[in-house]
Amino acid sequence: MIEEIRKAVHDAAQGNQKIAMFHFQVLKNAAALESVDPESFCREIGVPATYKTEFRKMLSLARIIRQQGARLV
């Protein structure tokens, strides 16, 4: 999963969509990423450590979406 996320984020950079793809991938895989350290995750996929804040935001958003009973289709 980490390698797939890394590839998707880096491929999206060519179209100036890197941060949007990062958000999408973290949100899409939030359940599997809950126990992952944000700084380690950023290092593994090759993005700046500052993205750890975005990582945390997307995990929080995923929790809210689940709590509200909403689904992303």
mmCIF file of the N, C-alpha and C atoms, coordinates in Angstrom:
data_MODEL
# 
_entry.id   MODEL 
# 
loop_
_atom_site.group_PDB 
_atom_site.id 
_atom_site.type_symbol 
_atom_site.label_atom_id 
_atom_site.label_alt_id 
_atom_site.label_comp_id 
_atom_site.label_asym_id 
_atom_site.label_entity_id 
_atom_site.label_seq_id 
_atom_site.pdbx_PDB_ins_code 
_atom_site.Cartn_x 
_atom_site.Cartn_y 
_atom_site.Cartn_z 
_atom_site.occupancy 
_atom_site.B_iso_or_equiv 
_atom_site.pdbx_formal_charge 
_atom_site.auth_seq_id 
_atom_site.auth_comp_id 
_atom_site.auth_asym_id 
_atom_site.auth_atom_id 
_atom_site.pdbx_PDB_model_num 
ATOM 1   N N  . MET A 1 1  ? 0.818   -1.183 0.000   1.00 0.00 ? 1  MET A N  1 
ATOM 2   C CA . MET A 1 1  ? 0.000   0.000  0.000   1.00 0.00 ? 1  MET A CA 1 
ATOM 3   C C  . MET A 1 1  ? 0.873   1.263  0.000   1.00 0.00 ? 1  MET A C  1 
ATOM 4   N N  . ILE A 1 2  ? 1.908   1.291  0.816   1.00 0.00 ? 2  ILE A N  1 
ATOM 5   C CA . ILE A 1 2  ? 2.776   2.467  0.901   1.00 0.00 ? 2  ILE A CA 1 
ATOM 6   C C  . ILE A 1 2  ? 3.395   2.771  -0.461  1.00 0.00 ? 2  ILE A C  1 
ATOM 7   N N  . GLU A 1 3  ? 3.849   1.743  -1.142  1.00 0.00 ? 3  GLU A N  1 
ATOM 8   C CA . GLU A 1 3  ? 4.467   1.949  -2.457  1.00 0.00 ? 3  GLU A CA 1 
ATOM 9   C C  . GLU A 1 3  ? 3.446   2.494  -3.460  1.00 0.00 ? 3  GLU A C  1 
ATOM 10  N N  . GLU A 1 4  ? 2.218   2.001  -3.402  1.00 0.00 ? 4  GLU A N  1 
ATOM 11  C CA . GLU A 1 4  ? 1.166   2.498  -4.301  1.00 0.00 ? 4  GLU A CA 1 
ATOM 12  C C  . GLU A 1 4  ? 0.871   3.971  -4.028  1.00 0.00 ? 4  GLU A C  1 
ATOM 13  N N  . ILE A 1 5  ? 0.825   4.334  -2.750  1.00 0.00 ? 5  ILE A N  1 
ATOM 14  C CA . ILE A 1 5  ? 0.584   5.730  -2.383  1.00 0.00 ? 5  ILE A CA 1 
ATOM 15  C C  . ILE A 1 5  ? 1.745   6.597  -2.862  1.00 0.00 ? 5  ILE A C  1 
ATOM 16  N N  . ARG A 1 6  ? 2.965   6.130  -2.625  1.00 0.00 ? 6  ARG A N  1 
ATOM 17  C CA . ARG A 1 6  ? 4.148   6.879  -3.059  1.00 0.00 ? 6  ARG A CA 1 
ATOM 18  C C  . ARG A 1 6  ? 4.108   7.147  -4.556  1.00 0.00 ? 6  ARG A C  1 
ATOM 19  N N  . LYS A 1 7  ? 3.809   6.116  -5.322  1.00 0.00 ? 7  LYS A N  1 
ATOM 20  C CA . LYS A 1 7  ? 3.765   6.262  -6.776  1.00 0.00 ? 7  LYS A CA 1 
ATOM 21  C C  . LYS A 1 7  ? 2.662   7.224  -7.203  1.00 0.00 ? 7  LYS A C  1 
ATOM 22  N N  . ALA A 1 8  ? 1.483   7.085  -6.616  1.00 0.00 ? 8  ALA A N  1 
ATOM 23  C CA . ALA A 1 8  ? 0.363   7.960  -6.981  1.00 0.00 ? 8  ALA A CA 1 
ATOM 24  C C  . ALA A 1 8  ? 0.681   9.424  -6.687  1.00 0.00 ? 8  ALA A C  1 
ATOM 25  N N  . VAL A 1 9  ? 1.269   9.680  -5.535  1.00 0.00 ? 9  VAL A N  1 
ATOM 26  C CA . VAL A 1 9  ? 1.603   11.057 -5.146  1.00 0.00 ? 9  VAL A CA 1 
ATOM 27  C C  . VAL A 1 9  ? 2.671   11.632 -6.074  1.00 0.00 ? 9  VAL A C  1 
ATOM 28  N N  . HIS A 1 10 ? 3.690   10.863 -6.356  1.00 0.00 ? 10 HIS A N  1 
ATOM 29  C CA . HIS A 1 10 ? 4.764   11.370 -7.210  1.00 0.00 ? 10 HIS A CA 1 
ATOM 30  C C  . HIS A 1 10 ? 4.319   11.513 -8.663  1.00 0.00 ? 10 HIS A C  1 
ATOM 31  N N  . ASP A 1 11 ? 3.464   10.616 -9.140  1.00 0.00 ? 11 ASP A N  1 
ATOM 32  C CA . ASP A 1 11 ? 2.926   10.755 -10.496 1.00 0.00 ? 11 ASP A CA 1 
ATOM 33  C C  . ASP A 1 11 ? 2.055   12.005 -10.604 1.00 0.00 ? 11 ASP A C  1 
ATOM 34  N N  . ALA A 1 12 ? 1.309   12.304 -9.551  1.00 0.00 ? 12 ALA A N  1 
ATOM 35  C CA . ALA A 1 12 ? 0.425   13.472 -9.552  1.00 0.00 ? 12 ALA A CA 1 
ATOM 36  C C  . ALA A 1 12 ? 1.204   14.782 -9.547  1.00 0.00 ? 12 ALA A C  1 
ATOM 37  N N  . ALA A 1 13 ? 2.435   14.745 -9.088  1.00 0.00 ? 13 ALA A N  1 
ATOM 38  C CA . ALA A 1 13 ? 3.254   15.962 -9.045  1.00 0.00 ? 13 ALA A CA 1 
ATOM 39  C C  . ALA A 1 13 ? 3.472   16.533 -10.443 1.00 0.00 ? 13 ALA A C  1 
ATOM 40  N N  . GLN A 1 14 ? 3.475   15.670 -11.449 1.00 0.00 ? 14 GLN A N  1 
ATOM 41  C CA . GLN A 1 14 ? 3.679   16.127 -12.824 1.00 0.00 ? 14 GLN A CA 1 
ATOM 42  C C  . GLN A 1 14 ? 2.533   17.019 -13.295 1.00 0.00 ? 14 GLN A C  1 
ATOM 43  N N  . GLY A 1 15 ? 1.356   16.818 -12.717 1.00 0.00 ? 15 GLY A N  1 
ATOM 44  C CA . GLY A 1 15 ? 0.199   17.631 -13.086 1.00 0.00 ? 15 GLY A CA 1 
ATOM 45  C C  . GLY A 1 15 ? -0.151  18.664 -12.033 1.00 0.00 ? 15 GLY A C  1 
ATOM 46  N N  . ASN A 1 16 ? 0.822   19.000 -11.195 1.00 0.00 ? 16 ASN A N  1 
ATOM 47  C CA . ASN A 1 16 ? 0.612   19.966 -10.109 1.00 0.00 ? 16 ASN A CA 1 
ATOM 48  C C  . ASN A 1 16 ? -0.533  19.568 -9.178  1.00 0.00 ? 16 ASN A C  1 
ATOM 49  N N  . GLN A 1 17 ? -0.676  18.280 -8.936  1.00 0.00 ? 17 GLN A N  1 
ATOM 50  C CA . GLN A 1 17 ? -1.737  17.769 -8.074  1.00 0.00 ? 17 GLN A CA 1 
ATOM 51  C C  . GLN A 1 17 ? -1.184  16.961 -6.905  1.00 0.00 ? 17 GLN A C  1 
ATOM 52  N N  . LYS A 1 18 ? 0.066   17.192 -6.548  1.00 0.00 ? 18 LYS A N  1 
ATOM 53  C CA . LYS A 1 18 ? 0.733   16.372 -5.537  1.00 0.00 ? 18 LYS A CA 1 
ATOM 54  C C  . LYS A 1 18 ? 0.008   16.395 -4.194  1.00 0.00 ? 18 LYS A C  1 
ATOM 55  N N  . ILE A 1 19 ? -0.294  17.570 -3.659  1.00 0.00 ? 19 ILE A N  1 
ATOM 56  C CA . ILE A 1 19 ? -0.920  17.645 -2.343  1.00 0.00 ? 19 ILE A CA 1 
ATOM 57  C C  . ILE A 1 19 ? -2.353  17.124 -2.390  1.00 0.00 ? 19 ILE A C  1 
ATOM 58  N N  . ALA A 1 20 ? -3.053  17.368 -3.493  1.00 0.00 ? 20 ALA A N  1 
ATOM 59  C CA . ALA A 1 20 ? -4.417  16.847 -3.629  1.00 0.00 ? 20 ALA A CA 1 
ATOM 60  C C  . ALA A 1 20 ? -4.403  15.319 -3.633  1.00 0.00 ? 20 ALA A C  1 
ATOM 61  N N  . MET A 1 21 ? -3.450  14.735 -4.347  1.00 0.00 ? 21 MET A N  1 
ATOM 62  C CA . MET A 1 21 ? -3.352  13.277 -4.387  1.00 0.00 ? 21 MET A CA 1 
ATOM 63  C C  . MET A 1 21 ? -2.934  12.735 -3.031  1.00 0.00 ? 21 MET A C  1 
ATOM 64  N N  . PHE A 1 22 ? -2.050  13.437 -2.348  1.00 0.00 ? 22 PHE A N  1 
ATOM 65  C CA . PHE A 1 22 ? -1.655  13.035 -1.002  1.00 0.00 ? 22 PHE A CA 1 
ATOM 66  C C  . PHE A 1 22 ? -2.891  12.980 -0.103  1.00 0.00 ? 22 PHE A C  1 
ATOM 67  N N  . HIS A 1 23 ? -3.690  14.045 -0.130  1.00 0.00 ? 23 HIS A N  1 
ATOM 68  C CA . HIS A 1 23 ? -4.924  14.083 0.668   1.00 0.00 ? 23 HIS A CA 1 
ATOM 69  C C  . HIS A 1 23 ? -5.836  12.910 0.310   1.00 0.00 ? 23 HIS A C  1 
ATOM 70  N N  . PHE A 1 24 ? -6.050  12.715 -0.978  1.00 0.00 ? 24 PHE A N  1 
ATOM 71  C CA . PHE A 1 24 ? -6.930  11.643 -1.440  1.00 0.00 ? 24 PHE A CA 1 
ATOM 72  C C  . PHE A 1 24 ? -6.443  10.276 -0.973  1.00 0.00 ? 24 PHE A C  1 
ATOM 73  N N  . GLN A 1 25 ? -5.166  10.002 -1.134  1.00 0.00 ? 25 GLN A N  1 
ATOM 74  C CA . GLN A 1 25 ? -4.623  8.696  -0.771  1.00 0.00 ? 25 GLN A CA 1 
ATOM 75  C C  . GLN A 1 25 ? -4.715  8.438  0.730   1.00 0.00 ? 25 GLN A C  1 
ATOM 76  N N  . VAL A 1 26 ? -4.416  9.453  1.538   1.00 0.00 ? 26 VAL A N  1 
ATOM 77  C CA . VAL A 1 26 ? -4.506  9.271  2.989   1.00 0.00 ? 26 VAL A CA 1 
ATOM 78  C C  . VAL A 1 26 ? -5.958  9.070  3.397   1.00 0.00 ? 26 VAL A C  1 
ATOM 79  N N  . LEU A 1 27 ? -6.854  9.853  2.833   1.00 0.00 ? 27 LEU A N  1 
ATOM 80  C CA . LEU A 1 27 ? -8.272  9.719  3.153   1.00 0.00 ? 27 LEU A CA 1 
ATOM 81  C C  . LEU A 1 27 ? -8.801  8.349  2.727   1.00 0.00 ? 27 LEU A C  1 
ATOM 82  N N  . LYS A 1 28 ? -8.452  7.933  1.536   1.00 0.00 ? 28 LYS A N  1 
ATOM 83  C CA . LYS A 1 28 ? -8.902  6.640  1.001   1.00 0.00 ? 28 LYS A CA 1 
ATOM 84  C C  . LYS A 1 28 ? -8.386  5.465  1.832   1.00 0.00 ? 28 LYS A C  1 
ATOM 85  N N  . ASN A 1 29 ? -7.170  5.576  2.345   1.00 0.00 ? 29 ASN A N  1 
ATOM 86  C CA . ASN A 1 29 ? -6.533  4.486  3.085   1.00 0.00 ? 29 ASN A CA 1 
ATOM 87  C C  . ASN A 1 29 ? -6.483  4.742  4.585   1.00 0.00 ? 29 ASN A C  1 
ATOM 88  N N  . ALA A 1 30 ? -7.318  5.645  5.069   1.00 0.00 ? 30 ALA A N  1 
ATOM 89  C CA . ALA A 1 30 ? -7.250  6.092  6.466   1.00 0.00 ? 30 ALA A CA 1 
ATOM 90  C C  . ALA A 1 30 ? -7.332  4.947  7.468   1.00 0.00 ? 30 ALA A C  1 
ATOM 91  N N  . ALA A 1 31 ? -8.219  4.003  7.257   1.00 0.00 ? 31 ALA A N  1 
ATOM 92  C CA . ALA A 1 31 ? -8.375  2.903  8.219   1.00 0.00 ? 31 ALA A CA 1 
ATOM 93  C C  . ALA A 1 31 ? -7.065  2.132  8.385   1.00 0.00 ? 31 ALA A C  1 
ATOM 94  N N  . ALA A 1 32 ? -6.371  1.908  7.299   1.00 0.00 ? 32 ALA A N  1 
ATOM 95  C CA . ALA A 1 32 ? -5.109  1.168  7.353   1.00 0.00 ? 32 ALA A CA 1 
ATOM 96  C C  . ALA A 1 32 ? -3.956  2.022  7.871   1.00 0.00 ? 32 ALA A C  1 
ATOM 97  N N  . LEU A 1 33 ? -4.108  3.337  7.813   1.00 0.00 ? 33 LEU A N  1 
ATOM 98  C CA . LEU A 1 33 ? -3.021  4.236  8.206   1.00 0.00 ? 33 LEU A CA 1 
ATOM 99  C C  . LEU A 1 33 ? -3.148  4.765  9.631   1.00 0.00 ? 33 LEU A C  1 
ATOM 100 N N  . GLU A 1 34 ? -4.226  4.438  10.325  1.00 0.00 ? 34 GLU A N  1 
ATOM 101 C CA . GLU A 1 34 ? -4.475  4.965  11.674  1.00 0.00 ? 34 GLU A CA 1 
ATOM 102 C C  . GLU A 1 34 ? -3.295  4.765  12.625  1.00 0.00 ? 34 GLU A C  1 
ATOM 103 N N  . SER A 1 35 ? -2.629  3.639  12.532  1.00 0.00 ? 35 SER A N  1 
ATOM 104 C CA . SER A 1 35 ? -1.552  3.338  13.482  1.00 0.00 ? 35 SER A CA 1 
ATOM 105 C C  . SER A 1 35 ? -0.160  3.715  12.959  1.00 0.00 ? 35 SER A C  1 
ATOM 106 N N  . VAL A 1 36 ? -0.109  4.344  11.810  1.00 0.00 ? 36 VAL A N  1 
ATOM 107 C CA . VAL A 1 36 ? 1.169   4.702  11.193  1.00 0.00 ? 36 VAL A CA 1 
ATOM 108 C C  . VAL A 1 36 ? 1.646   6.053  11.725  1.00 0.00 ? 36 VAL A C  1 
ATOM 109 N N  . ASP A 1 37 ? 2.926   6.134  12.042  1.00 0.00 ? 37 ASP A N  1 
ATOM 110 C CA . ASP A 1 37 ? 3.520   7.391  12.486  1.00 0.00 ? 37 ASP A CA 1 
ATOM 111 C C  . ASP A 1 37 ? 3.575   8.366  11.306  1.00 0.00 ? 37 ASP A C  1 
ATOM 112 N N  . PRO A 1 38 ? 3.017   9.566  11.462  1.00 0.00 ? 38 PRO A N  1 
ATOM 113 C CA . PRO A 1 38 ? 2.973   10.519 10.350  1.00 0.00 ? 38 PRO A CA 1 
ATOM 114 C C  . PRO A 1 38 ? 4.344   10.869 9.765   1.00 0.00 ? 38 PRO A C  1 
ATOM 115 N N  . GLU A 1 39 ? 5.326   11.058 10.617  1.00 0.00 ? 39 GLU A N  1 
ATOM 116 C CA . GLU A 1 39 ? 6.652   11.423 10.112  1.00 0.00 ? 39 GLU A CA 1 
ATOM 117 C C  . GLU A 1 39 ? 7.284   10.271 9.334   1.00 0.00 ? 39 GLU A C  1 
ATOM 118 N N  . SER A 1 40 ? 7.133   9.056  9.841   1.00 0.00 ? 40 SER A N  1 
ATOM 119 C CA . SER A 1 40 ? 7.656   7.879  9.132   1.00 0.00 ? 40 SER A CA 1 
ATOM 120 C C  . SER A 1 40 ? 6.962   7.707  7.787   1.00 0.00 ? 40 SER A C  1 
ATOM 121 N N  . PHE A 1 41 ? 5.652   7.909  7.780   1.00 0.00 ? 41 PHE A N  1 
ATOM 122 C CA . PHE A 1 41 ? 4.880   7.786  6.547   1.00 0.00 ? 41 PHE A CA 1 
ATOM 123 C C  . PHE A 1 41 ? 5.412   8.759  5.493   1.00 0.00 ? 41 PHE A C  1 
ATOM 124 N N  . CYS A 1 42 ? 5.585   10.009 5.887   1.00 0.00 ? 42 CYS A N  1 
ATOM 125 C CA . CYS A 1 42 ? 6.082   11.019 4.950   1.00 0.00 ? 42 CYS A CA 1 
ATOM 126 C C  . CYS A 1 42 ? 7.456   10.643 4.414   1.00 0.00 ? 42 CYS A C  1 
ATOM 127 N N  . ARG A 1 43 ? 8.306   10.170 5.282   1.00 0.00 ? 43 ARG A N  1 
ATOM 128 C CA . ARG A 1 43 ? 9.650   9.759  4.870   1.00 0.00 ? 43 ARG A CA 1 
ATOM 129 C C  . ARG A 1 43 ? 9.562   8.590  3.883   1.00 0.00 ? 43 ARG A C  1 
ATOM 130 N N  . GLU A 1 44 ? 8.698   7.617  4.184   1.00 0.00 ? 44 GLU A N  1 
ATOM 131 C CA . GLU A 1 44 ? 8.584   6.425  3.328   1.00 0.00 ? 44 GLU A CA 1 
ATOM 132 C C  . GLU A 1 44 ? 8.061   6.749  1.938   1.00 0.00 ? 44 GLU A C  1 
ATOM 133 N N  . ILE A 1 45 ? 7.163   7.721  1.838   1.00 0.00 ? 45 ILE A N  1 
ATOM 134 C CA . ILE A 1 45 ? 6.641   8.020  0.502   1.00 0.00 ? 45 ILE A CA 1 
ATOM 135 C C  . ILE A 1 45 ? 7.391   9.163  -0.183  1.00 0.00 ? 45 ILE A C  1 
ATOM 136 N N  . GLY A 1 46 ? 8.372   9.729  0.524   1.00 0.00 ? 46 GLY A N  1 
ATOM 137 C CA . GLY A 1 46 ? 9.242   10.718 -0.099  1.00 0.00 ? 46 GLY A CA 1 
ATOM 138 C C  . GLY A 1 46 ? 8.667   12.115 -0.215  1.00 0.00 ? 46 GLY A C  1 
ATOM 139 N N  . VAL A 1 47 ? 7.876   12.519 0.769   1.00 0.00 ? 47 VAL A N  1 
ATOM 140 C CA . VAL A 1 47 ? 7.374   13.895 0.799   1.00 0.00 ? 47 VAL A CA 1 
ATOM 141 C C  . VAL A 1 47 ? 7.980   14.609 2.003   1.00 0.00 ? 47 VAL A C  1 
ATOM 142 N N  . PRO A 1 48 ? 7.972   15.933 2.000   1.00 0.00 ? 48 PRO A N  1 
ATOM 143 C CA . PRO A 1 48 ? 8.546   16.666 3.135   1.00 0.00 ? 48 PRO A CA 1 
ATOM 144 C C  . PRO A 1 48 ? 7.853   16.325 4.451   1.00 0.00 ? 48 PRO A C  1 
ATOM 145 N N  . ALA A 1 49 ? 8.599   16.388 5.531   1.00 0.00 ? 49 ALA A N  1 
ATOM 146 C CA . ALA A 1 49 ? 8.048   16.097 6.862   1.00 0.00 ? 49 ALA A CA 1 
ATOM 147 C C  . ALA A 1 49 ? 6.897   17.027 7.215   1.00 0.00 ? 49 ALA A C  1 
ATOM 148 N N  . THR A 1 50 ? 6.843   18.187 6.580   1.00 0.00 ? 50 THR A N  1 
ATOM 149 C CA . THR A 1 50 ? 5.745   19.120 6.850   1.00 0.00 ? 50 THR A CA 1 
ATOM 150 C C  . THR A 1 50 ? 4.391   18.551 6.432   1.00 0.00 ? 50 THR A C  1 
ATOM 151 N N  . TYR A 1 51 ? 4.384   17.545 5.578   1.00 0.00 ? 51 TYR A N  1 
ATOM 152 C CA . TYR A 1 51 ? 3.134   16.905 5.163   1.00 0.00 ? 51 TYR A CA 1 
ATOM 153 C C  . TYR A 1 51 ? 2.491   16.128 6.310   1.00 0.00 ? 51 TYR A C  1 
ATOM 154 N N  . LYS A 1 52 ? 3.219   15.913 7.403   1.00 0.00 ? 52 LYS A N  1 
ATOM 155 C CA . LYS A 1 52 ? 2.640   15.155 8.519   1.00 0.00 ? 52 LYS A CA 1 
ATOM 156 C C  . LYS A 1 52 ? 1.399   15.847 9.067   1.00 0.00 ? 52 LYS A C  1 
ATOM 157 N N  . THR A 1 53 ? 1.353   17.167 8.993   1.00 0.00 ? 53 THR A N  1 
ATOM 158 C CA . THR A 1 53 ? 0.162   17.895 9.425   1.00 0.00 ? 53 THR A CA 1 
ATOM 159 C C  . THR A 1 53 ? -1.017  17.550 8.524   1.00 0.00 ? 53 THR A C  1 
ATOM 160 N N  . GLU A 1 54 ? -0.772  17.491 7.230   1.00 0.00 ? 54 GLU A N  1 
ATOM 161 C CA . GLU A 1 54 ? -1.832  17.129 6.280   1.00 0.00 ? 54 GLU A CA 1 
ATOM 162 C C  . GLU A 1 54 ? -2.281  15.686 6.504   1.00 0.00 ? 54 GLU A C  1 
ATOM 163 N N  . PHE A 1 55 ? -1.345  14.824 6.820   1.00 0.00 ? 55 PHE A N  1 
ATOM 164 C CA . PHE A 1 55 ? -1.649  13.421 7.125   1.00 0.00 ? 55 PHE A CA 1 
ATOM 165 C C  . PHE A 1 55 ? -2.628  13.356 8.296   1.00 0.00 ? 55 PHE A C  1 
ATOM 166 N N  . ARG A 1 56 ? -2.316  14.070 9.362   1.00 0.00 ? 56 ARG A N  1 
ATOM 167 C CA . ARG A 1 56 ? -3.183  14.073 10.547  1.00 0.00 ? 56 ARG A CA 1 
ATOM 168 C C  . ARG A 1 56 ? -4.559  14.655 10.230  1.00 0.00 ? 56 ARG A C  1 
ATOM 169 N N  . LYS A 1 57 ? -4.594  15.705 9.433   1.00 0.00 ? 57 LYS A N  1 
ATOM 170 C CA . LYS A 1 57 ? -5.874  16.317 9.056   1.00 0.00 ? 57 LYS A CA 1 
ATOM 171 C C  . LYS A 1 57 ? -6.753  15.321 8.310   1.00 0.00 ? 57 LYS A C  1 
ATOM 172 N N  . MET A 1 58 ? -6.173  14.578 7.397   1.00 0.00 ? 58 MET A N  1 
ATOM 173 C CA . MET A 1 58 ? -6.963  13.625 6.611   1.00 0.00 ? 58 MET A CA 1 
ATOM 174 C C  . MET A 1 58 ? -7.457  12.464 7.469   1.00 0.00 ? 58 MET A C  1 
ATOM 175 N N  . LEU A 1 59 ? -6.651  12.013 8.424   1.00 0.00 ? 59 LEU A N  1 
ATOM 176 C CA . LEU A 1 59 ? -7.122  10.963 9.329   1.00 0.00 ? 59 LEU A CA 1 
ATOM 177 C C  . LEU A 1 59 ? -8.265  11.485 10.188  1.00 0.00 ? 59 LEU A C  1 
ATOM 178 N N  . SER A 1 60 ? -8.174  12.723 10.634  1.00 0.00 ? 60 SER A N  1 
ATOM 179 C CA . SER A 1 60 ? -9.257  13.328 11.420  1.00 0.00 ? 60 SER A CA 1 
ATOM 180 C C  . SER A 1 60 ? -10.515 13.460 10.575  1.00 0.00 ? 60 SER A C  1 
ATOM 181 N N  . LEU A 1 61 ? -10.356 13.891 9.342   1.00 0.00 ? 61 LEU A N  1 
ATOM 182 C CA . LEU A 1 61 ? -11.500 14.015 8.445   1.00 0.00 ? 61 LEU A CA 1 
ATOM 183 C C  . LEU A 1 61 ? -12.148 12.657 8.201   1.00 0.00 ? 61 LEU A C  1 
ATOM 184 N N  . ALA A 1 62 ? -11.356 11.633 8.017   1.00 0.00 ? 62 ALA A N  1 
ATOM 185 C CA . ALA A 1 62 ? -11.892 10.285 7.807   1.00 0.00 ? 62 ALA A CA 1 
ATOM 186 C C  . ALA A 1 62 ? -12.701 9.830  9.019   1.00 0.00 ? 62 ALA A C  1 
ATOM 187 N N  . ARG A 1 63 ? -12.223 10.131 10.227  1.00 0.00 ? 63 ARG A N  1 
ATOM 188 C CA . ARG A 1 63 ? -12.967 9.775  11.440  1.00 0.00 ? 63 ARG A CA 1 
ATOM 189 C C  . ARG A 1 63 ? -14.307 10.499 11.489  1.00 0.00 ? 63 ARG A C  1 
ATOM 190 N N  . ILE A 1 64 ? -14.307 11.780 11.157  1.00 0.00 ? 64 ILE A N  1 
ATOM 191 C CA . ILE A 1 64 ? -15.550 12.554 11.154  1.00 0.00 ? 64 ILE A CA 1 
ATOM 192 C C  . ILE A 1 64 ? -16.523 11.997 10.125  1.00 0.00 ? 64 ILE A C  1 
ATOM 193 N N  . ILE A 1 65 ? -16.030 11.673 8.960   1.00 0.00 ? 65 ILE A N  1 
ATOM 194 C CA . ILE A 1 65 ? -16.878 11.104 7.913   1.00 0.00 ? 65 ILE A CA 1 
ATOM 195 C C  . ILE A 1 65 ? -17.524 9.813  8.412   1.00 0.00 ? 65 ILE A C  1 
ATOM 196 N N  . ARG A 1 66 ? -16.734 8.950  9.048   1.00 0.00 ? 66 ARG A N  1 
ATOM 197 C CA . ARG A 1 66 ? -17.285 7.693  9.586   1.00 0.00 ? 66 ARG A CA 1 
ATOM 198 C C  . ARG A 1 66 ? -18.310 7.973  10.678  1.00 0.00 ? 66 ARG A C  1 
ATOM 199 N N  . GLN A 1 67 ? -17.995 8.879  11.599  1.00 0.00 ? 67 GLN A N  1 
ATOM 200 C CA . GLN A 1 67 ? -18.899 9.195  12.710  1.00 0.00 ? 67 GLN A CA 1 
ATOM 201 C C  . GLN A 1 67 ? -20.219 9.777  12.213  1.00 0.00 ? 67 GLN A C  1 
ATOM 202 N N  . GLN A 1 68 ? -20.164 10.518 11.135  1.00 0.00 ? 68 GLN A N  1 
ATOM 203 C CA . GLN A 1 68 ? -21.365 11.139 10.581  1.00 0.00 ? 68 GLN A CA 1 
ATOM 204 C C  . GLN A 1 68 ? -22.149 10.181 9.687   1.00 0.00 ? 68 GLN A C  1 
ATOM 205 N N  . GLY A 1 69 ? -21.594 9.012  9.461   1.00 0.00 ? 69 GLY A N  1 
ATOM 206 C CA . GLY A 1 69 ? -22.268 8.016  8.638   1.00 0.00 ? 69 GLY A CA 1 
ATOM 207 C C  . GLY A 1 69 ? -22.206 8.311  7.147   1.00 0.00 ? 69 GLY A C  1 
ATOM 208 N N  . ALA A 1 70 ? -21.317 9.194  6.760   1.00 0.00 ? 70 ALA A N  1 
ATOM 209 C CA . ALA A 1 70 ? -21.171 9.530  5.342   1.00 0.00 ? 70 ALA A CA 1 
ATOM 210 C C  . ALA A 1 70 ? -20.227 8.536  4.676   1.00 0.00 ? 70 ALA A C  1 
ATOM 211 N N  . ARG A 1 71 ? -20.361 8.433  3.373   1.00 0.00 ? 71 ARG A N  1 
ATOM 212 C CA . ARG A 1 71 ? -19.477 7.573  2.591   1.00 0.00 ? 71 ARG A CA 1 
ATOM 213 C C  . ARG A 1 71 ? -18.936 8.350  1.413   1.00 0.00 ? 71 ARG A C  1 
ATOM 214 N N  . LEU A 1 72 ? -17.705 8.087  1.088   1.00 0.00 ? 72 LEU A N  1 
ATOM 215 C CA . LEU A 1 72 ? -17.128 8.655  -0.126  1.00 0.00 ? 72 LEU A CA 1 
ATOM 216 C C  . LEU A 1 72 ? -17.266 7.614  -1.219  1.00 0.00 ? 72 LEU A C  1 
ATOM 217 N N  . VAL A 1 73 ? -17.874 8.001  -2.296  1.00 0.00 ? 73 VAL A N  1 
ATOM 218 C CA . VAL A 1 73 ? -18.100 7.054  -3.384  1.00 0.00 ? 73 VAL A CA 1 
ATOM 219 C C  . VAL A 1 73 ? -17.264 7.428  -4.570  1.00 0.00 ? 73 VAL A C  1 
# 
